[in-house]
Amino acid sequence: MKLVCPECKNEVDLTPYPNLAKDQVVECNVCGISLLVTEAGDEVQTEIVDEGK
């Protein structure tokens, strides 16, 4: 599974989320933006929930 942050364009570390699922909120470890998972699979799709730090 791979997720690139739409804000800072860095890869999000998904190791704290071993069972990533739809409607789960993850946080970018670089910029702090919160992302809602809209589709989980080989390619994770998200929507921005909170702009972060």
C-alpha positions as CSV (number, residue, x, y, z in Angstrom):
1,M,0.0,0.0,0.0
2,K,1.3,3.4,-0.9
3,L,-0.1,6.9,-0.2
4,V,1.3,10.2,-1.4
5,C,0.2,13.3,0.5
6,P,-1.7,15.6,-1.8
7,E,-0.4,18.6,0.2
8,C,3.3,18.1,0.6
9,K,3.8,15.4,-2.1
10,N,5.8,13.1,0.4
11,E,5.0,9.5,0.9
12,V,2.8,9.0,4.1
13,D,4.2,6.4,6.6
14,L,1.4,3.9,6.9
15,T,3.1,1.6,9.4
16,P,1.0,3.0,12.3
17,Y,-2.1,1.9,10.3
18,P,-1.6,-1.8,9.8
19,N,-5.3,-2.5,9.0
20,L,-6.1,0.5,6.8
21,A,-9.7,0.7,5.8
22,K,-12.2,2.9,4.1
23,D,-13.5,5.9,6.3
24,Q,-10.3,5.8,8.5
25,V,-8.4,9.0,9.1
26,V,-4.7,9.0,8.7
27,E,-2.2,11.8,9.3
28,C,0.8,12.8,7.1
29,N,3.9,12.4,9.2
30,V,5.6,15.3,7.3
31,C,3.0,18.1,7.2
32,G,0.4,16.9,9.7
33,I,-2.6,17.1,7.3
34,S,-5.4,14.7,8.2
35,L,-6.7,12.5,5.3
36,L,-9.9,10.5,5.1
37,V,-9.4,7.2,3.3
38,T,-12.0,6.9,0.5
39,E,-10.6,3.7,-1.0
40,A,-8.1,1.2,0.5
41,G,-6.2,-1.3,-1.6
42,D,-3.0,-1.3,-3.6
43,E,-3.5,2.4,-4.2
44,V,-5.0,4.3,-1.4
45,Q,-7.3,7.3,-2.2
46,T,-8.0,10.0,0.2
47,E,-9.8,13.3,0.8
48,I,-8.4,16.2,2.9
49,V,-10.2,16.4,6.3
50,D,-8.0,18.9,8.1
51,E,-5.2,21.1,6.8
52,G,-2.9,20.2,9.8
53,K,-0.1,22.2,11.3
